[in-house]
Amino acid sequence: MASKRIWASLHPFFEGGGILGRGVANAEFLTALLQADPFAAYHFFLQDQAQADALTARLAERFPALAARGAFMVGTRFDLPAALARHEYACFHLSDYVADTVPLMRLRNALCTSRAGDGGSGCAGKFFPVTGPTHSLSYARYAPFFFGLLWEGVSPGDAMIVTSRAARDAMSRYFAAFREGYALDQAAFPEPGLELIPLGVNPAAFPAPGEKGALGASMREELGLRRDELVLLVFARISHYSKMDILPLFRALIRAQAQGLPHGGYTLVMAGWVEDGDTMPDTYRTLAANLGIRLLVVPSPPDAVRKKLFAAADIFLSPVDNPQETFGLSLLEAGVSSLPVVASDFDGYRDIIIDGETGFLAPTLGPAHTPESDALSGIWFDNQYHLQLAQQSVVDVPRLAAAIARLAGDVALRERMGANARERVTGGFTWEHCVERHCALWEALARKAERAGPSGRAGHTDPALVAGHAGHTGTHRHPLFPAYPRIFGGYYSELLSSEAANAISVRWSEAGEAVYRGRDFPVVYAGVERLVPLDALKKLLFRARKPVPLAALLPAMDGESAGYEHAAFLVLWALKQDLLERVS
């Protein structure tokens, strides 16, 4: 930063609880920021004194030099008005733009003037920007928070930092849906800027090329793996309702075995956070054993084990299918570990993986109409809502299988892609890069904020701009909860539109025929079983015993009908589970 002012936040960044993507990203970001030390001081205003005491102790332990020079001030939010009157802040940066953003802007607008020294009202310094990143965007309860960002108190210096192009697209669609639903004029109801800065990774926390051999051999010995066998690694939250469904991956491995993946010559290692009492790891073990797939589950591994797991792996797999995902931090971890990746062409994944150079992306197909899911979002728990959406999000199983088989049979290709992946990540996706981009952005936003102040005038909104337009989007759909495909449709390679339904031909797969003839039985998760009745599934498979367009398996297109969604769900689910397959 050109000006060594003070950086501030309302959040601790170091969070308790499970080791999840958001918590890891926030802790790593703050660590990188304090290591770079671009500011004169760092102020934190937390919810209570216990939280403040905990952060004070942690900062003193991890950053003793900064603590010794008095760089940290950690208090509660009761201290905030006095601090704003006394100090000049470069920015307030939050750990998630959903939480506390608008209240902070309101306080800033009430206490600060747009220019220092103009007879101001209780703020010592210049009008500062409010920034923060996005994490998951698809929780139904977030919509009112996002809607609240459309107001006249937003400054041109305020910015939501989106971590992927897909996240930027989703937020743009949210704002557009709100404007349409409430007939809001953009000049009177501005929105914060959307600034794209990807997350990062700390290369030192993962195996460097020179240490992979020894670390990997040690981990293989601990896991009982042969040195010469192929190790496929999945590292993610082990959760079918908030990350990815592993069953299509099992189907892909069965297919890949027919294309060269050596049966009995590989092991699938699944590692990641597991909630206490969760039985899904045992379920996956049983299903894998029934399919003849060797599966090892490593629940909630500590950092030292995580590093060794990446060193022991040959290929990283991540067929994510859930709108709860936005970026894909695990892909950076795989890339910096010199691993080629086979992943879904979904959300932020396509920003990280260069298809054919650092790995392979399998196409995805998502629903174009979800009226029942939309209506029940906010009524259901988020995990139920995400499960129904994810179970109709298709990752192309044959393409997954082909990519796995190709990498399995070509050591030179794995090494080349792994080297390319590490070069890509270390060249632009480290936390150091992330902090540099934030600092440049804060400097630019501070100049905008100082010139303009808040873009609206409190109490001067034209009532005509917010007059009701009940029929504008239909009386049955609340504009705060726009349709899932409208917001997240860009995550997929394509959507099941009427054009796609006529252009895509399918037939039953070997697995589908086996289910129809009673030689195999589908696994249907609790919560969606009503949408996959076995008799309807068998009728669907029989109708597709020879190639047919998808449109022939669906009723007449009616995007507002739950009946149509149910029919489309069954078709998409059968494709997802490799019971139907595309015909070229």
C-alpha positions as CSV (number, residue, x, y, z in Angstrom):
1,M,0.0,0.0,0.0
2,A,1.2,3.5,-0.8
3,S,-0.3,4.8,2.4
4,K,0.6,2.9,5.7
5,R,-2.8,3.3,7.2
6,I,-4.7,0.9,9.4
7,W,-6.4,-2.3,8.2
8,A,-9.5,-3.4,10.1
9,S,-12.1,-6.1,10.4
10,L,-15.2,-7.2,12.4
11,H,-14.2,-10.8,12.1
12,P,-11.4,-12.9,13.6
13,F,-10.6,-14.9,10.4
14,F,-9.3,-17.7,12.7
15,E,-12.4,-19.8,13.2
16,G,-13.2,-22.8,15.3
17,G,-15.1,-25.9,14.3
18,G,-14.5,-28.3,11.4
19,I,-11.7,-28.0,8.9
20,L,-13.7,-26.7,6.0
21,G,-12.9,-24.7,2.9
22,R,-14.1,-21.4,4.3
23,G,-12.2,-21.7,7.6
24,V,-9.0,-22.7,5.9
25,A,-9.2,-19.9,3.3
26,N,-9.8,-17.3,6.0
27,A,-7.0,-18.4,8.2
28,E,-4.5,-18.7,5.4
29,F,-5.5,-15.3,4.0
30,L,-4.9,-13.5,7.3
31,T,-1.7,-15.3,7.8
32,A,-0.4,-14.3,4.4
33,L,-1.5,-10.7,5.0
34,L,0.3,-10.4,8.3
35,Q,3.4,-12.0,6.9
36,A,3.4,-9.4,4.1
37,D,2.7,-6.7,6.7
38,P,1.6,-3.9,4.3
39,F,-0.2,-1.8,7.0
40,A,0.8,0.3,10.0
41,A,-1.6,-1.6,12.3
42,Y,-4.4,-4.2,12.3
43,H,-7.5,-3.6,14.3
44,F,-10.2,-6.2,15.1
45,F,-13.7,-5.5,16.5
46,L,-15.2,-8.8,17.6
47,Q,-18.6,-9.9,19.0
48,D,-17.5,-10.3,22.6
49,Q,-14.6,-10.2,24.9
50,A,-14.0,-13.9,25.0
51,Q,-13.6,-13.9,21.2
52,A,-11.3,-10.9,21.5
53,D,-9.1,-12.5,24.2
54,A,-8.8,-15.7,22.1
55,L,-7.7,-13.8,19.0
56,T,-5.2,-11.7,21.0
57,A,-3.5,-14.8,22.3
58,R,-3.4,-16.4,18.9
59,L,-2.0,-13.4,17.2
60,A,0.7,-13.0,19.9
61,E,1.7,-16.6,19.5
62,R,1.8,-16.7,15.7
63,F,3.1,-13.2,15.0
64,P,5.3,-12.2,18.0
65,A,7.2,-9.4,16.1
66,L,4.0,-7.7,15.1
67,A,2.6,-8.0,18.6
68,A,5.8,-6.6,20.1
69,R,5.6,-3.5,18.0
70,G,1.9,-2.9,19.0
71,A,0.5,-3.6,15.6
72,F,-2.6,-5.4,16.9
73,M,-5.6,-3.8,18.6
74,V,-8.3,-6.4,19.4
75,G,-11.5,-5.2,21.0
76,T,-15.2,-5.6,20.8
77,R,-17.7,-3.9,18.6
78,F,-18.6,-1.6,21.4
79,D,-15.2,0.0,20.7
80,L,-15.9,0.7,17.1
81,P,-17.5,4.2,17.2
82,A,-14.6,5.6,19.3
83,A,-12.0,4.0,17.1
84,L,-13.6,5.5,13.9
85,A,-13.4,8.9,15.6
86,R,-9.8,8.4,16.5
87,H,-8.1,6.5,13.6
88,E,-7.8,6.7,9.8
89,Y,-8.6,3.4,8.2
90,A,-7.5,2.1,4.8
91,C,-10.3,-0.4,4.6
92,F,-12.5,-2.7,6.6
93,H,-12.2,-6.2,5.3
94,L,-14.7,-8.9,6.3
95,S,-14.1,-12.7,6.2
96,D,-17.4,-13.2,4.4
97,Y,-19.4,-10.4,2.6
98,V,-22.7,-11.9,3.8
99,A,-22.1,-11.1,7.4
100,D,-22.2,-7.6,8.9
101,T,-21.7,-5.8,5.6
102,V,-24.7,-3.5,5.5
103,P,-24.6,-2.6,9.2
104,L,-20.9,-1.7,8.9
105,M,-21.7,0.5,5.8
106,R,-24.5,2.2,7.8
107,L,-22.3,3.0,10.7
108,R,-19.6,4.3,8.4
109,N,-22.0,6.5,6.6
110,A,-23.4,7.9,9.8
111,L,-20.0,8.7,11.4
112,C,-17.6,9.4,8.5
113,T,-17.5,12.2,6.0
114,S,-16.5,11.7,2.4
115,R,-13.3,13.8,2.8
116,A,-11.0,14.2,5.7
117,G,-11.2,17.7,7.3
118,D,-14.4,19.0,5.8
119,G,-16.1,19.7,9.1
120,G,-16.9,16.0,9.5
121,S,-19.2,14.2,11.8
122,G,-17.4,11.9,14.1
123,C,-14.9,10.2,11.9
124,A,-11.2,11.1,12.1
125,G,-10.1,9.9,8.6
126,K,-11.2,9.4,5.1
127,F,-14.3,7.5,3.9
128,F,-13.0,3.9,3.7
129,P,-14.1,1.0,1.5
130,V,-15.8,-2.1,2.9
131,T,-14.7,-5.3,1.2
132,G,-14.9,-9.1,1.8
133,P,-14.9,-12.3,-0.2
134,T,-17.6,-14.7,-1.2
135,H,-17.6,-18.3,-0.1
136,S,-20.7,-20.4,-0.7
137,L,-23.5,-18.4,-2.4
138,S,-26.3,-21.0,-2.7
139,Y,-27.8,-21.0,0.8
140,A,-31.4,-19.8,0.6
141,R,-31.0,-17.6,3.7
142,Y,-28.4,-15.5,2.0
143,A,-30.8,-14.0,-0.5
144,P,-32.1,-11.3,1.9
145,F,-28.5,-10.3,2.7
146,F,-27.6,-10.0,-0.9
147,F,-30.8,-8.0,-1.5
148,G,-29.8,-5.6,1.3
149,L,-26.7,-4.7,-0.6
150,L,-28.8,-2.8,-3.2
151,W,-29.2,0.5,-1.4
152,E,-28.1,4.1,-1.7
153,G,-25.5,3.9,1.1
154,V,-23.2,1.7,-1.0
155,S,-20.0,3.6,-1.9
156,P,-18.2,3.2,-5.3
157,G,-15.3,2.1,-3.1
158,D,-17.2,-0.9,-1.7
159,A,-16.6,-4.2,-3.3
160,M,-17.6,-7.9,-3.0
161,I,-14.5,-10.0,-3.8
162,V,-15.7,-12.9,-5.9
163,T,-13.3,-15.9,-6.1
164,S,-14.4,-17.2,-9.5
165,R,-16.0,-16.2,-12.8
166,A,-19.0,-18.4,-11.9
167,A,-19.4,-16.6,-8.6
168,R,-19.3,-13.2,-10.3
169,D,-21.9,-14.4,-12.8
170,A,-24.1,-15.8,-10.0
171,M,-24.0,-12.5,-8.0
172,S,-24.7,-10.5,-11.1
173,R,-27.8,-12.7,-11.7
174,Y,-28.9,-12.2,-8.1
175,F,-28.7,-8.4,-8.4
176,A,-30.5,-8.5,-11.8
177,A,-33.3,-10.7,-10.4
178,F,-33.8,-8.3,-7.4
179,R,-33.9,-5.2,-9.7
180,E,-36.5,-6.9,-11.9
181,G,-38.6,-8.2,-9.0
182,Y,-38.7,-4.9,-7.2
183,A,-38.4,-2.5,-10.1
184,L,-35.3,-0.9,-8.7
185,D,-33.5,1.8,-10.5
186,Q,-29.7,1.2,-10.5
187,A,-28.8,4.8,-10.0
188,A,-31.0,5.1,-6.9
189,F,-30.1,1.6,-5.6
190,P,-26.4,0.9,-6.5
191,E,-24.7,-2.3,-5.7
192,P,-21.1,-2.9,-4.6
193,G,-18.5,-3.7,-7.2
194,L,-17.7,-7.3,-8.0
195,E,-13.9,-7.8,-8.0
196,L,-12.5,-11.1,-9.1
197,I,-9.6,-12.3,-6.9
198,P,-9.1,-16.1,-6.6
199,L,-8.2,-17.8,-3.4
200,G,-4.6,-19.1,-2.9
201,V,-2.5,-21.9,-1.4
202,N,0.6,-22.0,0.7
203,P,3.1,-24.1,-1.3
204,A,5.2,-24.9,1.8
205,A,2.3,-26.8,3.3
206,F,2.3,-29.3,0.4
207,P,5.0,-31.6,-1.0
208,A,7.6,-30.1,-3.2
209,P,8.7,-32.2,-6.2
210,G,12.0,-33.1,-4.5
211,E,10.3,-34.5,-1.4
212,K,7.4,-36.3,-2.9
213,G,9.2,-39.6,-3.3
214,A,10.1,-40.1,0.4
215,L,6.8,-38.6,1.8
216,G,4.7,-40.6,-0.6
217,A,6.5,-43.9,0.2
218,S,6.1,-43.3,3.9
219,M,2.3,-42.7,3.5
220,R,1.8,-45.7,1.2
221,E,3.5,-47.8,3.9
222,E,1.3,-46.4,6.6
223,L,-1.8,-47.2,4.5
224,G,-0.7,-50.6,3.4
225,L,-0.3,-49.6,-0.3
226,R,2.2,-51.1,-2.7
227,R,4.8,-48.7,-4.1
228,D,3.9,-49.6,-7.6
229,E,0.1,-49.3,-7.5
230,L,-1.9,-46.4,-8.8
231,V,-3.3,-44.1,-6.1
232,L,-6.3,-42.0,-6.9
233,L,-7.0,-39.3,-4.3
234,V,-10.3,-37.5,-3.5
235,F,-9.8,-34.9,-0.8
236,A,-12.9,-33.0,0.2
237,R,-15.6,-32.9,2.8
238,I,-17.0,-36.5,2.8
239,S,-20.6,-35.3,2.3
240,H,-23.0,-36.2,-0.5
241,Y,-25.2,-33.3,0.3
242,S,-22.7,-30.4,0.5
243,K,-19.8,-31.4,-1.8
244,M,-20.1,-34.3,-4.3
245,D,-21.7,-37.6,-4.8
246,I,-19.1,-40.4,-5.0
247,L,-21.3,-43.0,-6.6
248,P,-20.9,-41.7,-10.1
249,L,-17.2,-41.8,-9.6
250,F,-17.5,-45.5,-8.6
251,R,-19.4,-46.0,-11.9
252,A,-16.6,-44.2,-13.8
253,L,-14.0,-46.4,-12.2
254,I,-15.8,-49.5,-13.4
255,R,-16.0,-48.1,-16.9
256,A,-12.3,-47.1,-16.7
257,Q,-11.3,-50.6,-15.9
258,A,-12.7,-51.7,-19.3
259,Q,-10.5,-49.0,-20.9
260,G,-7.2,-49.9,-19.2
261,L,-7.4,-48.9,-15.6
262,P,-5.8,-52.0,-14.0
263,H,-8.4,-53.9,-11.9
264,G,-6.7,-54.7,-8.6
265,G,-3.8,-52.4,-9.5
266,Y,-5.2,-49.2,-8.0
267,T,-6.7,-47.8,-4.8
268,L,-9.1,-45.0,-4.3
269,V,-8.2,-42.9,-1.2
270,M,-11.0,-40.7,0.0
271,A,-9.9,-38.2,2.7
272,G,-11.5,-35.1,4.2
273,W,-13.6,-33.7,7.0
274,V,-16.2,-36.1,8.5
275,E,-18.8,-35.0,11.0
276,D,-18.9,-37.0,14.3
277,G,-21.4,-39.9,13.9
278,D,-21.6,-39.6,10.1
279,T,-22.2,-43.1,8.6
280,M,-21.5,-42.1,5.0
281,P,-17.8,-43.3,5.1
282,D,-19.0,-46.8,6.1
283,T,-21.7,-46.7,3.4
284,Y,-19.1,-45.8,0.8
285,R,-16.8,-48.6,2.0
286,T,-19.6,-51.2,1.6
287,L,-20.6,-49.9,-1.8
288,A,-17.0,-49.9,-3.1
289,A,-16.4,-53.4,-1.8
290,N,-19.6,-54.6,-3.6
291,L,-18.3,-53.2,-6.8
292,G,-14.8,-54.6,-6.4
293,I,-13.2,-51.2,-5.9
294,R,-10.5,-50.9,-3.2
295,L,-11.4,-47.9,-1.1
296,L,-9.5,-46.4,1.8
297,V,-11.2,-43.6,3.8
298,V,-9.0,-41.3,5.9
299,P,-11.4,-39.2,8.0
300,S,-10.4,-35.7,9.1
301,P,-6.6,-36.0,8.6
302,P,-4.3,-33.5,10.3
303,D,-2.1,-31.3,8.2
304,A,0.9,-33.5,8.4
305,V,-1.1,-36.5,7.1
306,R,-2.7,-34.3,4.4
307,K,0.7,-33.4,3.0
308,K,1.7,-37.0,2.8
309,L,-1.6,-38.0,1.2
310,F,-1.0,-35.6,-1.6
311,A,2.6,-36.9,-1.9
312,A,1.4,-40.5,-2.2
313,A,-1.2,-39.8,-4.9
314,D,-0.8,-40.2,-8.7
315,I,-4.1,-38.6,-9.8
316,F,-6.5,-36.2,-8.0
317,L,-10.2,-36.6,-8.6
318,S,-12.9,-34.1,-7.8
319,P,-16.3,-34.6,-9.6
320,V,-18.0,-31.9,-7.6
321,D,-21.7,-31.5,-8.4
322,N,-23.0,-29.2,-5.6
323,P,-24.0,-25.5,-6.0
324,Q,-22.6,-25.1,-2.4
325,E,-19.2,-25.2,-4.0
326,T,-17.9,-21.9,-5.5
327,F,-14.2,-22.0,-6.0
328,G,-12.3,-25.3,-5.5
329,L,-9.4,-24.8,-3.0
330,S,-8.6,-28.5,-3.1
331,L,-7.7,-28.2,-6.8
332,L,-5.0,-25.7,-5.9
333,E,-3.7,-28.1,-3.3
334,A,-3.5,-30.9,-5.8
335,G,-1.9,-28.6,-8.4
336,V,0.9,-27.4,-6.1
337,S,1.5,-31.0,-5.2
338,S,2.2,-31.7,-8.9
339,L,-0.9,-33.9,-9.4
340,P,-2.9,-34.0,-12.6
341,V,-6.6,-33.5,-11.9
342,V,-9.8,-35.1,-13.3
343,A,-12.7,-32.8,-12.2
344,S,-16.1,-31.7,-13.3
345,D,-16.5,-28.7,-15.6
346,F,-18.3,-26.7,-12.8
347,D,-18.2,-23.3,-11.1
348,G,-14.7,-22.1,-10.2
349,Y,-13.1,-25.4,-11.3
350,R,-12.9,-24.2,-14.8
351,D,-10.9,-21.1,-13.7
352,I,-8.2,-23.4,-12.2
353,I,-7.9,-26.4,-14.5
354,I,-6.7,-25.9,-18.1
355,D,-8.4,-28.8,-19.8
356,G,-5.8,-31.0,-21.5
357,E,-2.8,-29.2,-19.9
358,T,-3.1,-29.5,-16.2
359,G,-5.9,-32.1,-16.1
360,F,-9.2,-32.9,-17.6
361,L,-12.7,-31.4,-17.1
362,A,-15.8,-33.6,-17.5
363,P,-18.9,-31.8,-18.9
364,T,-21.8,-31.2,-16.6
365,L,-25.6,-31.0,-17.2
366,G,-27.9,-29.3,-14.9
367,P,-31.7,-28.7,-14.6
368,A,-33.3,-25.7,-16.4
369,H,-36.4,-25.7,-14.3
370,T,-36.7,-26.4,-10.5
371,P,-40.0,-24.9,-9.3
372,E,-40.5,-27.3,-6.4
373,S,-36.9,-26.9,-5.2
374,D,-37.3,-23.1,-5.5
375,A,-40.6,-23.1,-3.6
376,L,-39.2,-25.2,-0.8
377,S,-35.9,-23.4,-0.4
378,G,-35.9,-21.8,3.0
379,I,-38.5,-24.3,4.2
380,W,-36.1,-27.3,4.0
381,F,-32.8,-27.3,5.7
382,D,-30.0,-26.3,3.4
383,N,-28.6,-29.8,3.2
384,Q,-32.0,-31.1,2.0
385,Y,-32.2,-28.4,-0.6
386,H,-28.7,-28.9,-1.8
387,L,-29.1,-32.6,-2.0
388,Q,-32.2,-32.4,-4.3
389,L,-30.3,-29.9,-6.5
390,A,-27.1,-31.9,-6.6
391,Q,-28.8,-35.2,-7.3
392,Q,-30.0,-33.7,-10.6
393,S,-26.6,-32.2,-11.4
394,V,-24.9,-34.6,-13.9
395,V,-21.2,-35.0,-14.2
396,D,-20.5,-37.0,-17.4
397,V,-19.5,-40.4,-16.2
398,P,-18.1,-41.8,-19.5
399,R,-15.9,-38.7,-19.8
400,L,-14.7,-39.1,-16.2
401,A,-13.8,-42.7,-17.0
402,A,-12.0,-41.9,-20.2
403,A,-9.9,-39.3,-18.5
404,I,-9.0,-41.6,-15.6
405,A,-8.1,-44.4,-17.9
406,R,-5.9,-42.2,-20.1
407,L,-4.0,-40.8,-17.1
408,A,-3.7,-44.3,-15.6
409,G,-2.0,-45.7,-18.6
410,D,0.4,-42.8,-19.3
411,V,3.0,-42.0,-16.7
412,A,4.6,-39.4,-18.9
413,L,1.3,-37.6,-19.3
414,R,0.7,-37.6,-15.5
415,E,4.2,-36.1,-14.9
416,R,3.8,-33.5,-17.6
417,M,0.3,-32.4,-16.4
418,G,1.4,-32.5,-12.8
419,A,4.4,-30.2,-13.6
420,N,2.1,-27.9,-15.6
421,A,-0.3,-27.8,-12.7
422,R,2.3,-26.8,-10.1
423,E,3.7,-24.1,-12.4
424,R,0.2,-22.7,-12.9
425,V,-0.6,-22.6,-9.2
426,T,2.7,-21.3,-8.0
427,G,2.7,-18.7,-10.8
428,G,-0.6,-17.1,-9.9
429,F,-2.6,-18.9,-7.1
430,T,-0.6,-18.5,-4.0
431,W,-1.7,-16.6,-0.9
432,E,1.1,-14.2,-1.6
433,H,-0.5,-13.4,-5.0
434,C,-3.9,-13.1,-3.4
435,V,-2.7,-10.6,-0.8
436,E,-0.9,-8.5,-3.5
437,R,-4.1,-8.3,-5.5
438,H,-6.1,-7.3,-2.4
439,C,-3.6,-4.6,-1.5
440,A,-3.7,-3.1,-5.1
441,L,-7.5,-3.3,-5.0
442,W,-7.7,-1.6,-1.5
443,E,-5.6,1.3,-2.8
444,A,-7.8,1.8,-5.8
445,L,-11.0,1.5,-3.8
446,A,-9.8,4.0,-1.2
447,R,-9.3,6.6,-4.0
448,K,-12.8,6.0,-5.2
449,A,-14.3,6.1,-1.7
450,E,-12.5,9.4,-0.9
451,R,-13.8,11.1,-4.0
452,A,-17.3,10.0,-3.8
453,G,-18.4,9.0,-0.4
454,P,-21.7,7.1,-0.3
455,S,-23.4,7.1,-3.7
456,G,-26.9,7.9,-2.3
457,R,-28.5,10.4,0.0
458,A,-30.1,9.0,3.2
459,G,-33.8,9.7,3.4
460,H,-34.1,11.0,-0.2
461,T,-35.2,7.8,-2.0
462,D,-38.0,8.4,-4.5
463,P,-40.9,6.2,-3.4
464,A,-41.9,5.7,-7.0
465,L,-38.7,3.7,-7.5
466,V,-39.8,1.0,-5.1
467,A,-43.5,0.9,-5.9
468,G,-44.9,-2.6,-6.1
469,H,-45.1,-4.5,-9.3
470,A,-46.9,-7.6,-8.2
471,G,-47.2,-9.2,-11.6
472,H,-43.8,-8.4,-12.9
473,T,-42.2,-11.8,-12.1
474,G,-45.5,-13.6,-11.3
475,T,-47.3,-13.6,-8.0
476,H,-46.2,-17.2,-7.2
477,R,-42.4,-16.4,-7.1
478,H,-40.9,-14.1,-4.6
479,P,-38.1,-12.0,-6.2
480,L,-35.8,-12.6,-3.2
481,F,-35.7,-16.2,-4.1
482,P,-35.0,-16.4,-7.9
483,A,-35.0,-19.8,-9.7
484,Y,-31.8,-21.9,-9.1
485,P,-31.0,-22.3,-12.9
486,R,-31.4,-18.6,-13.4
487,I,-28.6,-17.9,-10.9
488,F,-26.4,-20.9,-11.2
489,G,-27.1,-22.1,-14.7
490,G,-23.7,-20.8,-15.8
491,Y,-22.1,-23.4,-13.6
492,Y,-22.9,-26.1,-16.0
493,S,-21.6,-26.9,-19.5
494,E,-25.2,-26.8,-20.7
495,L,-28.8,-27.0,-19.3
496,L,-31.6,-29.3,-20.1
497,S,-33.5,-26.8,-22.2
498,S,-36.0,-27.9,-24.9
499,E,-33.2,-27.5,-27.5
500,A,-30.8,-29.7,-25.5
501,A,-33.5,-32.3,-24.9
502,N,-34.0,-32.7,-28.6
503,A,-30.3,-32.6,-29.5
504,I,-29.1,-35.1,-26.9
505,S,-29.8,-38.8,-27.5
506,V,-29.5,-41.5,-24.9
507,R,-29.8,-45.2,-24.3
508,W,-29.6,-47.5,-21.3
509,S,-26.1,-48.3,-20.2
510,E,-24.9,-51.8,-19.2
511,A,-25.6,-50.8,-15.6
512,G,-29.1,-49.5,-16.6
513,E,-30.0,-52.7,-18.4
514,A,-28.8,-54.6,-15.3
515,V,-31.1,-52.5,-13.1
516,Y,-34.0,-53.0,-15.5
517,R,-33.5,-56.8,-15.5
518,G,-33.1,-57.0,-11.7
519,R,-29.4,-57.9,-11.7
520,D,-28.4,-54.6,-10.1
521,F,-30.2,-52.2,-7.7
522,P,-29.8,-48.4,-7.7
523,V,-28.7,-46.6,-4.5
524,V,-31.1,-43.7,-3.8
525,Y,-30.3,-41.3,-1.0
526,A,-32.9,-40.5,1.7
527,G,-34.6,-37.3,0.8
528,V,-34.9,-38.0,-2.9
529,E,-36.3,-41.5,-2.9
530,R,-39.8,-40.2,-3.7
531,L,-38.4,-38.9,-7.0
532,V,-36.8,-42.2,-8.0
533,P,-39.6,-44.8,-7.8
534,L,-38.3,-48.1,-9.1
535,D,-41.2,-48.8,-11.4
536,A,-40.9,-45.4,-13.1
537,L,-37.2,-45.9,-13.4
538,K,-37.6,-49.3,-15.0
539,K,-40.1,-47.9,-17.5
540,L,-37.7,-45.0,-18.3
541,L,-34.9,-47.5,-18.9
542,F,-37.0,-49.7,-21.1
543,R,-38.1,-46.7,-23.2
544,A,-34.3,-46.0,-23.7
545,R,-33.3,-49.6,-24.6
546,K,-32.6,-48.2,-28.0
547,P,-31.2,-44.6,-28.7
548,V,-33.9,-41.9,-28.2
549,P,-33.8,-38.1,-27.8
550,L,-34.1,-37.0,-24.2
551,A,-37.2,-35.1,-25.3
552,A,-38.9,-38.4,-25.9
553,L,-38.5,-39.3,-22.2
554,L,-39.9,-36.0,-20.9
555,P,-43.4,-34.5,-20.9
556,A,-44.1,-31.3,-22.7
557,M,-41.8,-28.5,-21.5
558,D,-43.4,-26.6,-18.6
559,G,-40.8,-24.9,-16.5
560,E,-43.4,-23.9,-13.8
561,S,-44.7,-27.4,-13.2
562,A,-43.4,-29.6,-10.4
563,G,-44.5,-32.6,-12.4
564,Y,-42.1,-31.6,-15.2
565,E,-39.3,-31.2,-12.7
566,H,-40.0,-34.6,-11.3
567,A,-39.8,-36.2,-14.7
568,A,-36.7,-34.3,-15.6
569,F,-35.2,-35.2,-12.3
570,L,-35.6,-38.9,-13.0
571,V,-33.9,-38.5,-16.4
572,L,-31.0,-36.4,-15.0
573,W,-30.6,-38.8,-12.1
574,A,-30.4,-41.8,-14.4
575,L,-27.7,-40.0,-16.5
576,K,-25.9,-39.0,-13.3
577,Q,-25.8,-42.6,-12.0
578,D,-24.7,-44.0,-15.3
579,L,-27.9,-45.9,-15.9
580,L,-28.4,-43.8,-19.1
581,E,-25.6,-42.8,-21.4
582,R,-25.3,-40.3,-24.2
583,V,-25.2,-41.6,-27.7
584,S,-22.8,-39.7,-30.0
